[in-house]
Amino acid sequence: MTERALPAPDLAAARAVIDLAASVVDTAVRTMAATGGPDVQQVLAYDLSHSAAQVATARALLDYGARGDVEARITCAFTADMAHDVYTRLAGREVAWGAEVGAMGGALAFIAAYRAPEFVASLATTPGPRHLDSDMEMVADTFRSFGEKVIKTHAEHVHRTNDDVPEEIVQGLAEMGAFGLSVPAEYGGYSEGNENEYIGMVVATEELSRASLGIGGSLITRPEILTRALVKGGTENQKQEWLPKLATAEVMPAVAVTEPDFGSDVAGIKVTATPAEGADGHPGYVINGVKTWCTFGGRADVLALLARTDPDRSKAHRGLSLFIVPKPRGGGHGFQFTQQAGAAGRVGKMEGRAIDTIGYRGMHSYEVALEDWWVPAENLIGEQDGVGKGFIFQMAGFENGRLQTAARAVGVMQAAYEAALGYARNRVVFGNPIGDYQLTQAKLGRMAVLTQAGRQFAYVVARMMANGEGATEAAMVKAYVCKAAEWVTREAMQIHGGMGYAEEFTVSRLFVDARVLSIFEGADETLCLKVIARRLV
C-alpha cells in the first residue's frame, strides 16, 4: 500500500478557515445576546467561550506559521483541530447558534487534509522552535537549569509525601530575582513595564512548571499577585515598605480571597474588617471570619486578604478592601497563632488547616480562621483612599495570574510530552518500540501542536498585556490551554501504559497536577460564563 504524500502547509487556507470559524462564533454570540445572554444560555455561552478561545489561539499562530515549514505545519494542524472542535460543538445545535446546517462545511476539506492521522503523526518529534529573542532564551535557559538541578530533585518526594516546599527552592529563586520580575526597578525589582517583563514571566513560569507545578511554577505567583495590587493601588509609603521585601523574598505572601461559601463569587464574601484601635491606641482593623484555599498560607509571612469593610452587603464588591495581614511563619499541615499585642482588650487568634489534595502539593492550601486578628490602618492597601477598592486591586493581580496559569499549563504539557516521547522510543511492544506505531505518533503529534499553540498564544497575550490590553485574551488563553493540558497529560500517562499509573513515573504527578489548572485562578465555568462570554457579547 502506497503512503499518501503529506499536504504542503497552506497558511492562506488556514486563515480562511479561521475567518469562517470566527464568523460562525460571532453569529452565535449575537444569537445568544438576543435570547437571554450568557446567564440564560449557559451551555451555549460555555461552548462559545472555548470556541472563541481556540479561534483566537489559531489566529495568534498565523504569524508563527509564517516563520518556517515546521511552524506552518503546526499552524495548519492546530487550525484543523480548532475547526473540528467548533464543527462538533455546532453539530445538532445549529438553531441555538443561529447558524445554517453545514455552516462549517467550508472547513471540511482543510480538516481532512491537516487533521489526517499521517499529517499529525509527522509532527510527533517536531515540536517546533519557540522563536524567543536572545535575552528571553537566556531567561529560559536559566530557569530550566534551576528546575532541572534543584526543583526536580525534590519534586517527586514532595508530591508523594505531601511535604513542604524546601527552603532551598525559595531562597534559590530569590537569589535569581524570580520574585522581583514584576516589582518596578525603583523598588528593587526588575520590572521596566515593557514586553520583556511579561514575556519573561511567562517563560520563567513555563520552565519552573516543567520541573514542578506545585513547588516551581506556582511559587513565583505568590508575590506577583500582591505586587500588582500594590502597584495598582498602594500608597507611596506602602510601595517603599513592601515591594523591596517582596522582590527579595524577605516577605513571602499568600492570597486569602476565597471563602467556604464564596469561591469565584468574590463580591459576596463575608469576612469582615472592622475599625479598632490597637493596644497602644494606634488605628487599625480587626479581621474576623474564615478563608479557604489559601495556598502557601502556612509558610507565608503575610496574607493578601480581601475583607468586607462596609457591612452593607448590597454594595457587593464596592464594600471590599484589601489588607496586608502579617503573621508568623508556620509549616506542615496546620498552625495556630495568638496575637497578644493586637487590638485593645482582645486576643487575636489565627488557625490554619491544610486541605489535602490529589496533586499540586508542596505549598498546601489552607482553611484559615481569624478571630479579632488586628492589622494597623496603614496595612490597608491605598489606606483611606483604598477603602472599598479592594476588589479592583485584587483583580489587577488576578488578570495577570490567568496568563501565568496558562504558562504553567504549557510547562506541564511540555514535561508530559517529553516524558511520553522518551518512553515511546524505549518501550517495545509486539516487537517494535511503541513510538513506531501510528496511533502513538498521532498522539505525540497532537501533544506537540497543542503545547506550541498554547505557548505562542501566551506570548501574544503577554505582549498585549504589556500595552495595557489583553484582559479578555488572558481569560481565553487560561480557559483553553488549561483544558488542553488535561488531555496532554492523560495521553502521556496512557502512552506509559500500566507504568503511567505508578507513582515511580513522573507522568502520574503531571496528570493529577494538570487537573487543578481549570479550577484555580478562576474556575473554567465561571471564567467562561462571567468573563469571556460577557465580554464577547
C-alpha positions in Angstrom: 0.0 0.0 0.0 1.5 3.3 -1.1 1.8 6.0 1.5 0.0 9.3 0.7 2.1 12.3 0.3 1.6 14.8 3.1 0.0 18.1 2.0 2.1 21.2 2.0 1.1 23.7 4.6 -1.3 26.3 3.3 -1.5 29.4 5.5 -3.9 31.2 3.2 -6.3 28.3 3.6 -5.7 28.3 7.3 -6.6 32.0 7.5 -9.8 31.4 5.6 -10.8 28.6 7.9 -10.1 30.8 11.0 -12.2 33.6 9.5 -15.0 31.1 8.8 -14.9 29.7 12.3 -14.8 33.3 13.7 -17.9 34.3 11.7 -19.8 31.3 13.0 -18.9 32.1 16.5 -19.7 35.8 16.0 -23.2 34.9 14.7 -23.7 32.6 17.7 -22.7 35.4 20.1 -25.3 37.7 18.6 -27.9 34.9 18.8 -27.0 34.3 22.4 -27.3 38.0 23.2 -30.8 38.1 21.6 -32.0 35.0 23.5 -31.2 35.9 27.1 -27.4 36.2 27.2 -24.8 34.1 29.0 -26.8 33.8 32.2 -29.7 32.1 30.4 -27.9 30.4 27.6 -25.2 28.8 29.8 -24.3 25.8 27.7 -24.1 27.9 24.5 -22.0 30.5 26.4 -19.6 27.9 27.6 -19.2 26.3 24.2 -18.8 29.7 22.5 -16.2 30.8 25.1 -14.0 27.8 24.3 -14.6 28.1 20.6 -13.6 31.8 20.7 -10.5 30.9 22.7 -9.5 28.3 20.1 -10.1 30.7 17.2 -8.0 33.3 19.0 -5.2 30.8 19.5 -5.3 29.8 15.9 -5.2 33.4 14.7 -2.2 34.1 17.1 -0.4 31.2 15.3 -0.6 32.7 11.9 2.5 34.9 12.4 4.3 32.0 13.9 3.4 29.8 10.9 5.0 32.3 8.5 8.4 31.7 10.1 9.2 28.3 8.6 7.9 25.0 7.3 7.6 23.3 10.7 5.9 26.3 12.1 3.5 26.4 9.2 2.6 22.7 9.6 2.0 23.2 13.3 -0.3 26.2 12.5 -2.3 24.1 9.9 -2.6 21.2 12.3 -3.9 23.3 15.1 -6.3 25.2 12.8 -7.7 21.9 11.6 -8.0 20.8 15.2 -9.8 24.0 16.2 -12.2 23.8 13.2 -13.0 20.2 14.1 -13.9 21.2 17.6 -16.1 24.1 16.5 -17.8 21.8 14.0 -18.6 19.2 16.6 -19.9 21.7 19.1 -22.1 23.2 16.4 -23.5 19.9 15.0 -27.1 19.4 16.1 -27.2 22.8 17.8 -27.4 25.0 14.7 -30.7 26.6 15.9 -29.1 27.7 19.2 -26.1 29.0 17.4 -28.2 30.9 14.8 -26.3 29.0 12.1 -27.3 27.2 8.9 -26.8 23.5 8.8 -23.4 22.9 7.3 -22.1 26.4 8.3 -18.7 24.9 8.9 -18.8 22.9 5.6 -16.2 25.2 4.0 -13.6 23.9 6.5 -14.1 20.2 5.9 -11.6 19.7 3.2 -9.0 21.6 5.3 -9.8 19.5 8.3 -9.5 16.3 6.3 -6.1 17.3 5.0 -4.5 18.7 8.1 -6.2 16.5 10.8 -5.3 13.4 8.8 -3.5 10.9 11.1 -0.4 10.8 9.0 -0.1 14.6 8.9 -0.5 14.9 12.7 1.8 11.9 13.2 4.5 13.7 11.2 4.8 16.2 14.0 5.4 13.7 16.7 9.1 14.5 17.1 8.9 18.0 15.7 7.6 20.4 18.4 8.9 23.5 16.6 11.1 26.4 17.8 9.8 29.0 20.2 11.4 32.0 18.5 12.4 33.9 21.6 15.0 36.6 21.3 18.4 36.0 22.8 17.6 37.7 26.1 14.5 35.6 26.7 16.4 32.4 25.6 18.8 33.2 28.4 15.9 33.6 30.8 14.6 30.2 29.7 18.0 28.5 30.0 18.5 30.0 33.5 15.2 28.8 34.9 15.3 25.5 33.1 18.7 24.8 34.6 17.4 25.7 38.1 14.4 23.5 37.5 16.5 20.5 36.4 19.2 20.8 39.1 17.2 21.9 42.1 13.4 21.6 41.7 13.3 18.2 40.1 15.4 16.7 42.8 12.7 17.5 45.3 9.6 17.2 43.1 8.7 13.6 43.5 9.5 13.4 47.2 7.3 16.4 48.0 4.5 15.1 45.9 4.5 11.5 47.3 4.9 12.6 51.0 2.8 15.8 50.7 5.8 17.6 52.2 6.5 21.4 52.3 8.3 23.4 49.6 12.0 23.2 50.5 13.6 26.5 51.6 16.4 25.7 49.2 13.9 26.4 46.4 12.5 29.6 47.9 15.9 31.1 48.6 17.3 29.9 45.2 14.6 31.6 43.3 15.0 34.7 45.5 18.7 34.8 44.6 17.8 34.5 40.9 15.5 37.5 41.2 12.4 35.5 40.3 10.2 37.2 42.9 11.2 40.6 41.6 10.2 40.1 38.0 7.1 42.3 38.3 8.4 44.6 41.0 9.3 48.0 39.5 13.0 48.7 39.3 12.8 51.8 41.5 11.6 49.5 44.3 14.3 46.9 44.0 12.8 44.7 41.3 13.4 44.1 37.6 10.2 45.4 36.0 10.6 48.2 33.4 7.0 47.9 32.4 7.8 46.6 28.9 7.1 43.5 26.9 10.2 41.7 28.2 8.7 41.8 31.7 5.6 40.0 30.7 7.3 37.6 28.3 10.0 36.9 30.9 7.4 36.0 33.5 5.7 33.6 31.0 9.0 32.0 30.0 10.2 31.6 33.7 6.8 30.2 34.8 6.8 27.6 32.0 10.3 26.4 32.8 9.6 26.2 36.5 6.3 24.4 35.9 8.0 22.0 33.6 10.0 20.9 36.7 7.1 21.0 39.1 3.8 22.9 39.2 3.5 22.7 43.0 7.0 23.7 44.1 8.1 25.6 41.0 5.8 27.4 38.6 3.2 28.4 41.1 5.6 29.6 43.7 6.6 32.8 41.9 2.9 33.8 41.5 2.5 34.4 45.3 4.3 37.7 45.4 3.2 38.6 41.8 -0.4 39.0 42.8 0.3 41.2 45.9 2.9 43.2 43.9 0.4 44.1 41.2 -2.2 45.1 43.7 0.3 47.4 45.4 1.4 48.9 42.1 -2.2 49.5 41.2 -3.4 51.0 44.4 -0.8 51.2 47.1 0.4 54.5 48.6 4.0 55.5 48.0 4.9 54.6 51.6 3.3 51.1 51.1 5.3 50.6 47.9 8.5 51.6 49.7 7.8 49.4 52.6 6.6 46.2 50.9 7.8 45.9 47.3 11.6 45.6 48.1 10.7 42.9 50.6 8.6 41.0 48.1 11.3 41.3 45.5 13.9 39.6 47.7 11.5 37.1 49.4 12.2 38.7 52.8 8.4 38.7 52.9 6.5 35.8 51.1 2.8 36.3 50.8 -0.3 34.1 50.4 -3.6 35.2 48.9 -6.7 35.0 51.1 -9.7 35.7 49.0 -11.9 32.6 48.6 -14.3 31.7 51.4 -16.2 28.4 52.2 -19.4 29.8 50.7 -17.9 32.1 48.1 -15.4 30.9 45.5 -15.5 32.6 42.2 -18.3 34.8 43.5 -15.8 37.2 45.2 -18.3 40.0 45.6 -20.3 38.1 48.2 -17.5 37.4 50.7 -18.3 37.7 54.4 -15.0 38.1 56.2 -15.1 41.4 58.0 -12.5 44.1 58.8 -13.9 46.4 61.5 -12.1 49.6 62.7 -10.5 49.0 66.1 -7.6 50.7 68.0 -4.5 48.7 68.8 -3.3 48.1 72.3 -1.2 51.3 72.0 -4.0 53.3 70.6 -2.8 53.0 67.0 -5.7 53.0 64.5 -6.4 49.7 62.7 -8.9 46.9 61.9 -9.8 43.6 63.5 -10.5 40.8 61.0 -13.0 38.1 61.7 -14.1 35.1 59.5 -12.9 32.1 57.6 -10.9 32.0 54.3 -10.2 28.8 52.4 -7.9 27.6 49.6 -5.3 30.0 50.9 -2.3 28.5 49.1 1.1 28.8 50.9 -0.8 30.2 53.9 1.3 28.3 56.4 4.8 29.3 55.3 3.7 32.9 54.2 4.8 35.9 56.2 1.7 37.9 55.2 -1.7 37.3 53.8 -3.1 39.5 51.0 -6.6 39.4 52.4 -9.8 40.7 50.9 -12.4 41.7 53.6 -15.6 43.5 53.9 -15.2 47.0 55.4 -18.8 48.0 54.6 -21.4 45.8 56.4 -24.0 46.7 53.7 -23.8 43.6 51.6 -25.9 45.1 48.9 -22.8 47.1 47.9 -21.2 43.8 46.8 -17.6 44.3 45.6 -17.8 48.1 46.4 -17.7 47.2 50.1 -14.4 45.3 50.0 -11.0 46.4 50.9 -7.6 44.7 50.5 -5.3 44.2 53.5 -1.7 43.1 54.0 -2.0 40.9 57.1 1.3 40.0 58.9 1.5 36.5 60.5 4.2 34.2 61.9 5.6 31.5 59.6 4.1 28.1 60.0 4.9 24.8 58.4 3.5 21.4 57.9 -0.2 20.8 57.7 -1.6 23.2 60.3 -0.8 26.2 62.5 -2.3 28.1 65.5 -1.2 31.6 66.4 -2.3 34.1 69.1 -1.8 37.8 69.0 -1.4 39.3 72.4 -0.5 42.9 71.4 -3.2 43.4 68.9 -6.5 45.2 69.4 -7.0 46.9 72.7 -8.6 44.5 75.2 -8.7 41.5 72.8 -6.5 38.5 72.0 -6.3 37.8 68.3 -6.3 34.2 67.0 -5.4 32.7 63.6 -5.7 29.0 62.9 -5.0 27.2 59.7 -5.7 23.6 58.5 -4.2 22.3 55.3 -6.7 20.8 52.8 -5.4 17.5 51.4 -5.4 17.4 47.6 -4.7 14.7 45.0 -2.0 16.8 43.4 -0.5 20.3 43.4 1.3 19.5 46.6 4.1 21.4 48.4 2.7 24.8 49.1 -0.5 23.4 50.7 -3.8 25.2 50.5 -5.3 26.1 53.9 -8.6 26.9 55.5 -7.7 29.9 57.7 -9.9 31.1 60.6 -9.3 34.6 62.0 -10.7 35.9 65.3 -10.1 39.5 66.2 -6.8 39.5 64.3 -5.6 43.1 64.3 -3.8 44.9 61.5 -2.7 48.6 61.5 -4.6 51.0 59.3 -1.5 51.6 57.1 -1.8 47.9 56.0 -5.0 48.6 54.1 -3.8 49.0 50.5 -4.4 52.5 49.5 -5.1 53.4 53.1 -8.2 55.6 53.4 -8.4 56.1 49.7 -8.3 52.3 49.2 -11.5 51.7 51.3 -14.0 49.9 49.0 -11.5 49.4 46.2 -10.0 46.1 47.3 -11.8 44.1 44.6 -10.3 46.3 41.9 -6.8 46.0 43.4 -7.2 42.2 43.7 -8.3 41.8 40.1 -5.2 43.7 39.0 -3.2 40.8 40.3 -5.6 38.0 39.1 -5.7 39.1 35.4 -2.0 38.5 35.0 -2.4 35.4 37.2 -4.6 33.9 34.4 -1.8 34.4 31.9 0.7 32.9 34.3 -1.7 29.9 34.8 -1.7 29.3 31.1 2.2 29.4 31.2 2.1 26.8 34.0 -0.2 24.6 31.9 2.3 24.9 29.0 5.1 23.9 31.3 3.2 20.8 32.5 2.3 19.9 28.9 5.9 20.2 27.8 7.0 17.9 30.6 4.3 15.4 29.7 5.2 15.4 26.0 8.9 14.9 26.7 8.1 12.1 29.1 5.8 10.4 26.7 8.2 10.8 23.8 11.1 9.3 25.8 9.0 6.4 26.9 7.6 5.7 23.4 11.1 5.5 22.0 12.2 2.9 24.5 9.2 0.7 25.3 9.0 -2.3 23.0 5.6 -3.9 22.4 4.9 -6.6 19.8 8.4 -6.4 18.6 8.6 -2.7 18.0 9.0 0.5 20.0 5.5 1.9 20.6 6.8 5.1 19.1 6.8 3.4 15.7 3.1 2.9 15.8 0.9 5.5 14.0 -1.5 5.8 16.9 1.3 6.7 19.3 2.8 9.1 16.8 -0.6 10.8 16.2 -1.0 11.3 19.9 2.5 12.7 20.3 2.0 15.0 17.3 -1.2 16.5 18.7 0.6 17.0 22.1 3.4 18.9 20.3 0.9 21.0 18.4 -1.3 21.9 21.4 1.7 22.7 23.5 3.3 25.0 20.9 -0.1 26.7 20.2 -0.7 27.4 23.9 2.9 28.8 24.2 2.7 31.1 21.2 -0.8 32.4 22.2 0.6 33.1 25.7 3.4 35.2 24.2 0.9 37.2 22.1 -1.2 37.8 25.2 1.9 38.8 27.2 2.7 41.5 24.6 -0.9 42.7 24.7 -0.9 43.0 28.5 2.4 44.9 28.4 0.4 47.5 26.4 -2.5 47.6 28.8 -4.7 45.4 26.7 -5.5 41.7 26.6 -7.7 41.1 29.6 -10.2 39.1 27.6 -7.4 37.2 25.8 -5.8 36.4 29.1 -9.0 34.7 30.2 -9.2 32.9 26.9 -5.7 31.5 26.9 -6.2 30.3 30.5 -9.5 28.6 29.7 -8.3 26.8 26.6 -4.8 25.8 27.5 -5.7 24.5 30.9 -8.2 22.1 29.4 -5.7 21.1 26.7 -3.2 20.2 29.5 -5.7 17.7 30.9 -5.8 15.9 27.5 -2.0 16.1 27.0 -1.2 14.7 30.5 -3.8 12.0 30.2 -2.5 10.7 26.9 1.1 10.9 28.2 0.0 8.7 31.0 -1.8 6.4 28.6 1.3 6.0 26.4 3.1 4.8 29.6 0.5 2.1 30.0 0.5 0.4 33.4 3.6 2.3 34.4 1.8 5.6 33.9 -0.4 4.7 36.8 2.7 4.0 39.0 4.0 6.9 41.2 7.5 6.0 40.3 7.0 7.6 36.9 6.7 11.4 36.8 3.8 11.4 34.4 1.4 10.3 37.1 2.2 13.5 39.0 1.8 15.6 35.9 -1.7 14.1 35.4 -3.0 15.0 38.8 -1.3 18.4 38.8 -2.9 19.3 35.5 -6.4 18.7 36.8 -6.2 21.8 39.1 -5.4 24.2 36.3 -9.0 24.5 35.2 -10.1 25.1 38.8 -7.9 27.7 40.3 -7.3 31.3 39.2 -11.0 31.2 38.1 -12.9 28.0 37.7 -13.4 27.2 34.0 -17.2 27.5 34.0 -17.2 30.8 35.8 -14.4 32.2 33.6 -16.3 31.2 30.5 -19.8 32.4 31.6 -18.9 35.5 33.7 -15.8 36.8 31.9 -15.3 35.5 28.3 -18.9 35.2 27.2 -19.9 38.5 28.7 -17.1 40.3 27.0 -17.9 38.6 23.7 -21.4 39.9 24.0 
